[in-house]
Amino acid sequence: MKSFMKNTLLKERAVREVLNLFNDVLPDPDKILAENNYDYTIYRDLLLDAHLSATIQQRKSQVLQMGWELNYDGPEKIKNELIEIIQNMPLQEIGNNILDAVLYGFAAGEVNWEMRGSKIIPVNIIYKPQEWFMFDVKNVCKLRKKNRGMYLFEPGEELPKYKFIVNQHMPSYTNPYGEKLLSRCFWPVTFKKAGIEFWELMVERFGSPNLIGRYTVGATQAEKDQLLEDLEQMTKDIITVMKSDQVVEWKESPKYSVGGLYENLIQFLNTEISKAILTATLTIESGSVGNYRSATVQQEMISYLGMQDKKLIEYSINKLLEYYLELNHEEKAKAKIKFNRKEGIAEFSIDRDKVLKEMGIEFSKEYYKKRYNLNDGDFSLANGRDPSPDTSGSGQA
């Protein structure tokens, strides 16, 4: 290759202009965060909405219920070490925190290590608040500095090697902070809260009947005041004692259809929230009566999201295993964890195990427990044999 072509190809030509105003710090382009001093609390508070919380759990559950299997071409002893590390870690908690990257754009986890004998072992990944981190103009994640509780817009600290794992949801050159789904839910949730508040006021105003008291023509002002006081007390206690010549009437409030407007508004906003989190529109817009096709389409769409989101967890666990191998072994073989739906694993395993059985391969009881999610009391081997434990690496997230 000619030298001038090599120099042209290896040099980056379209570069970002350095903004001295932010001291080489790339601000988060999220406008909602910018208007609220980059305080992520404004997004965390949205999770108090019941509908939003339910849709998030529905999306996360697509991944958290998956099983896992480990692929490693290195020595069997090291593979057993990797399997033991994964099995001893709180995968459910770690996976749930990793998937927060979908909500907040990115998630940064700090790896906790422990010395066990001559090896340093990862025991957990603790995910820290997003406001503790920032990206520079080279899109590198760094630890943000702070002074007296205030986060500073100045060059951050380099993340120590082998100590942090950063997940980004759909990052780009212009936005390494990632796409935040909660930013798309901010206004629907805000308007929904306001709509419920006005709806509650309307129910309070028009939901109860009006009491009308009638007094005689010659009643004194004191008697009128006493009648008014009795009516006020009656609205609280539902019972009262009055003179025989005093009359009380119950007048129902007029039937206003405006209450339905609030209900329709809230249903519309819930639909917008579901779109933002689940990206499915056919079922949630089909009205109160669903149909088989719409339900099938939504389930397929949510399944696709699960296959997309699981890559975030796979990346983090694979990076963790990579750290472990570099720190404790000189093996260059890469360990790869793969998450799959349990049903898919079982169906594939049945066909494969039948073929291997016909070839004369005997499986251990431990293998059946891991592969098919069985307990000791659920089955026994027909031949009574229990070979040495299998180390296929199958498990549960």
C-alpha positions in Angstrom: 0.0 0.0 0.0 1.3 3.4 -0.9 2.5 5.5 2.1 0.3 8.5 1.3 -2.8 6.2 1.2 -1.9 4.6 4.5 -1.5 8.0 6.2 -4.9 9.1 4.8 -6.7 6.0 5.9 -5.2 5.9 9.4 -5.8 9.5 10.3 -9.2 10.7 11.5 -10.4 13.5 9.3 -13.8 14.5 10.6 -13.2 15.4 14.2 -15.2 17.1 16.9 -14.3 20.7 17.7 -13.0 21.0 21.2 -15.3 23.2 23.3 -13.1 25.0 25.8 -16.3 26.2 27.5 -16.7 22.7 29.0 -13.0 21.8 29.4 -13.0 18.9 26.9 -16.1 17.5 28.6 -18.9 16.4 26.3 -22.2 17.5 27.9 -25.2 15.2 27.8 -27.4 16.4 24.9 -30.6 15.4 26.8 -32.5 18.7 27.0 -34.7 17.6 29.9 -31.6 16.8 32.0 -29.9 20.0 30.9 -32.8 22.1 32.1 -32.7 20.3 35.5 -29.0 20.6 36.2 -28.2 17.1 34.9 -30.0 15.6 37.9 -31.1 12.0 37.1 -33.5 12.1 40.0 -36.1 13.7 37.7 -36.1 10.4 35.7 -35.9 8.1 38.7 -39.1 9.8 40.1 -40.9 8.7 37.0 -40.7 5.1 38.2 -43.4 5.8 40.8 -45.9 5.6 38.0 -47.6 2.2 38.1 -48.1 1.8 34.4 -44.5 2.8 33.6 -43.1 0.5 36.2 -45.2 -2.4 34.9 -44.0 -2.0 31.3 -40.4 -1.8 32.5 -40.8 -5.1 34.4 -42.4 -6.7 31.4 -39.5 -5.8 29.2 -36.8 -6.7 31.7 -38.4 -10.1 32.5 -37.8 -11.2 28.9 -34.1 -11.4 29.7 -34.1 -12.1 33.4 -36.0 -15.4 33.0 -33.5 -16.7 30.4 -31.1 -19.5 31.0 -27.4 -19.3 30.2 -24.6 -21.5 28.8 -20.9 -20.9 28.7 -18.7 -21.5 25.7 -15.0 -21.8 26.3 -12.4 -23.7 24.3 -9.6 -23.6 26.9 -8.7 -26.1 29.6 -11.6 -27.8 31.3 -10.2 -26.7 34.7 -10.4 -23.1 33.9 -13.9 -23.5 32.4 -15.0 -25.0 35.7 -13.6 -21.9 37.5 -15.5 -19.6 35.2 -18.8 -21.5 35.7 -18.3 -21.4 39.5 -17.7 -17.6 39.3 -21.0 -17.0 37.4 -23.0 -19.3 39.6 -21.8 -17.6 42.8 -22.7 -14.1 41.5 -26.1 -12.5 42.0 -27.0 -12.6 38.3 -30.6 -11.5 38.8 -29.5 -8.3 40.6 -26.7 -7.6 38.2 -28.8 -8.2 35.1 -31.6 -5.9 36.4 -29.1 -3.1 37.0 -27.5 -3.6 33.6 -30.8 -3.3 31.9 -31.2 0.2 33.5 -29.0 1.3 30.7 -32.1 1.1 28.5 -33.8 3.5 30.8 -31.0 6.0 31.5 -28.9 5.6 28.4 -25.9 4.0 30.1 -25.0 2.1 33.2 -21.6 2.0 34.9 -20.7 -0.9 37.2 -17.8 -1.2 39.6 -16.4 -4.8 39.9 -15.8 -6.1 43.4 -12.8 -8.4 43.6 -11.7 -10.7 46.4 -8.4 -12.6 46.9 -8.9 -16.3 47.3 -5.6 -18.1 47.6 -3.4 -17.0 44.8 -6.3 -15.9 42.6 -8.3 -12.6 42.5 -12.0 -13.4 42.0 -14.9 -11.2 40.9 -17.8 -11.5 43.3 -20.2 -8.8 42.2 -20.8 -5.8 40.0 -22.2 -2.8 41.8 -23.8 -0.3 39.5 -23.3 3.4 40.5 -25.5 6.5 39.8 -25.2 7.8 36.3 -24.4 11.4 37.5 -21.1 10.1 38.9 -19.8 9.6 35.3 -19.3 11.7 32.2 -17.9 11.3 28.7 -15.1 13.4 27.2 -14.8 14.7 23.6 -13.3 11.3 22.6 -16.4 9.5 23.9 -14.4 7.9 26.8 -16.3 7.4 30.0 -14.6 8.9 33.0 -15.4 9.4 36.7 -16.8 12.9 37.3 -15.2 15.1 39.9 -17.2 16.9 42.5 -16.6 19.6 45.0 -18.7 20.0 48.2 -21.4 17.8 46.7 -21.5 19.7 43.4 -20.6 17.8 40.2 -18.0 19.7 38.1 -17.8 20.2 34.3 -14.1 19.6 34.0 -11.9 16.7 32.9 -12.8 13.6 34.8 -10.7 10.8 36.3 -9.7 7.8 34.2 -11.5 4.6 35.2 -9.1 2.1 36.6 -8.5 -0.9 34.4 -10.3 -4.1 35.4 -12.4 -2.1 37.8 -15.4 -0.8 35.8 -17.7 -2.1 33.1 -19.8 0.5 31.1 -23.0 -0.4 29.2 -24.4 2.0 26.6 -27.9 1.8 25.0 -27.7 2.8 21.4 -24.8 5.2 21.7 -23.6 7.4 18.9 -20.7 9.7 18.1 -22.8 12.7 19.0 -24.4 11.1 22.1 -22.2 8.5 23.9 -24.6 8.9 26.9 -27.0 6.6 24.9 -30.7 6.8 24.2 -32.8 7.2 27.4 -36.2 5.7 27.1 -37.3 7.5 30.3 -36.8 10.8 28.5 -39.6 9.8 26.1 -41.8 9.0 29.1 -41.2 12.3 30.9 -44.0 14.3 29.4 -46.6 11.6 29.2 -46.1 10.8 32.9 -46.0 14.5 33.9 -49.3 15.2 32.0 -50.8 12.0 33.4 -50.1 13.2 37.0 -51.7 16.6 36.3 -54.7 14.9 34.6 -55.3 12.6 37.6 -55.1 15.6 40.0 -57.7 17.6 38.0 -59.9 14.4 37.7 -59.8 14.0 41.5 -60.9 17.6 42.0 -63.8 17.1 39.6 -64.9 13.9 41.4 -64.8 15.8 44.7 -66.8 18.7 43.3 -69.4 16.8 41.4 -69.3 13.3 42.8 -71.5 14.1 45.9 -75.1 15.3 46.0 -75.9 18.8 47.2 -77.9 19.4 50.4 -80.6 22.1 50.3 -82.2 23.3 53.5 -85.4 25.2 53.7 -86.5 27.4 56.6 -89.7 29.2 57.5 -90.4 32.7 56.4 -90.2 34.1 59.9 -86.9 32.4 60.8 -84.3 34.5 62.5 -80.7 34.9 61.4 -79.5 32.7 64.2 -81.9 29.9 63.1 -80.6 30.3 59.5 -77.0 30.0 60.7 -77.9 27.0 62.8 -79.5 25.3 59.8 -76.4 25.9 57.7 -74.2 24.5 60.5 -76.5 21.4 60.7 -76.2 20.9 56.9 -72.4 21.1 57.1 -72.3 18.6 59.9 -74.7 16.3 58.0 -72.3 16.1 55.0 -69.7 14.6 57.4 -71.9 12.5 59.7 -74.7 11.6 57.2 -77.2 12.0 60.2 -78.6 15.0 62.0 -81.5 16.2 64.2 -83.7 19.1 63.0 -87.0 20.8 63.8 -90.1 19.4 62.2 -90.8 22.5 60.2 -87.3 22.4 58.6 -87.0 20.7 55.2 -83.8 19.1 53.7 -83.6 18.1 50.1 -80.9 16.0 48.4 -80.2 17.2 44.9 -78.1 15.0 42.7 -75.2 16.7 40.7 -75.8 17.0 37.0 -74.2 14.2 34.9 -71.2 15.7 33.3 -69.5 13.8 30.5 -66.3 15.8 31.0 -65.1 13.1 33.4 -64.7 10.8 30.4 -62.3 13.2 28.9 -59.9 12.8 31.8 -60.2 9.0 31.5 -59.5 9.1 27.8 -56.5 11.4 28.3 -55.0 9.0 30.9 -55.6 6.0 28.6 -53.9 7.9 25.8 -50.9 8.8 27.9 -50.6 5.2 29.1 -50.5 4.1 25.5 -47.7 6.6 24.8 -45.7 5.2 27.8 -46.2 1.6 26.5 -45.0 2.7 23.1 -41.8 4.2 24.5 -40.8 1.2 26.6 -42.2 -1.8 24.6 -42.3 -0.3 21.1 -45.5 -2.3 20.5 -48.6 -0.4 19.2 -51.0 -2.9 17.7 -52.2 -4.5 21.0 -52.1 -1.4 23.1 -54.0 0.7 20.6 -56.6 -2.0 19.9 -58.9 -0.7 22.6 -60.6 -2.6 25.4 -61.2 -5.6 23.2 -58.1 -7.4 22.1 -57.6 -10.1 19.4 -55.3 -13.0 18.8 -53.3 -11.4 16.0 -52.6 -8.2 18.0 -51.5 -10.3 21.1 -49.3 -12.4 18.9 -47.6 -9.4 17.3 -47.0 -7.7 20.6 -45.5 -10.9 22.1 -43.2 -11.3 19.1 -42.1 -7.7 19.4 -41.4 -8.0 23.1 -39.4 -11.2 22.4 -37.3 -9.2 19.9 -36.6 -6.6 22.5 -35.5 -9.4 24.9 -33.0 -10.7 22.3 -31.7 -7.2 21.9 -31.4 -6.4 25.6 -29.7 -9.7 26.5 -26.6 -8.5 24.6 -26.1 -5.9 27.2 -25.8 -8.5 29.9 -23.7 -10.8 27.7 -21.3 -8.0 27.1 -20.8 -7.3 30.8 -20.4 -10.9 31.9 -18.0 -11.6 29.0 -16.0 -8.5 29.8 -15.8 -9.7 33.5 -14.6 -13.1 32.4 -12.1 -11.5 30.2 -10.8 -9.5 33.1 -10.5 -12.7 35.2 -8.6 -14.6 32.6 -6.1 -11.7 32.0 -5.5 -11.3 35.7 -5.2 -15.0 36.7 -4.3 -17.0 33.6 -2.3 -16.7 30.4 -4.8 -18.5 28.3 -5.8 -16.5 25.2 -9.0 -18.5 24.6 -12.1 -16.3 25.0 -15.0 -17.2 27.2 -18.4 -16.4 25.9 -21.7 -16.6 27.9 -24.9 -16.8 25.9 -28.4 -16.3 27.2 -31.3 -18.1 25.6 -35.0 -18.7 26.4 -35.4 -21.7 28.6 -37.9 -23.3 26.2 -35.4 -22.9 23.3 -32.7 -24.6 25.3 -34.9 -27.5 26.3 -36.2 -28.1 22.8 -32.7 -28.0 21.3 -31.3 -30.2 24.1 -33.9 -32.9 23.7 -33.1 -33.5 20.0 -29.4 -33.3 20.5 -29.3 -35.5 23.6 -31.3 -38.2 21.8 -28.7 -38.3 19.1 -25.8 -38.4 21.5 -27.5 -41.1 23.6 -27.8 -43.3 20.5 -24.1 -42.8 19.9 -23.4 -44.3 23.3 -22.8 -41.2 25.4 -24.0 -41.3 29.0 -25.1 -38.1 30.8 -24.7 -37.4 34.5 -27.6 -36.5 36.8 -25.9 -33.1 37.3 -26.2 -32.5 33.6 -29.9 -33.2 33.5 -30.4 -30.9 36.5 -28.6 -28.0 34.9 -29.8 -28.5 31.3 -33.5 -29.1 32.1 -33.9 -27.1 35.4 -34.8 -30.2 37.4 -34.4 -31.0 41.1 -32.9 -34.1 42.7 -36.4 -35.4 43.7 -37.8 -34.9 40.2 -36.1 -37.9 38.5 -33.6 -40.7 38.8 -31.3 -42.4 36.2 -32.7 -45.6 34.8 -29.4 -47.5 35.0 -28.7 -46.2 38.5 -25.3 -44.7 37.3 -24.2 -41.2 38.1 -21.0 -40.4 36.2 -18.7 -37.5 37.1 -20.5 -34.1 37.1 -20.9 -32.4 33.8 -19.6 -28.9 33.2 -21.6 -27.8 30.3 -22.0 -24.3 31.9 -25.8 -24.2 31.6 -27.6 -22.3 34.3 -30.2 -19.6 35.0 -29.9 -15.9 34.9 
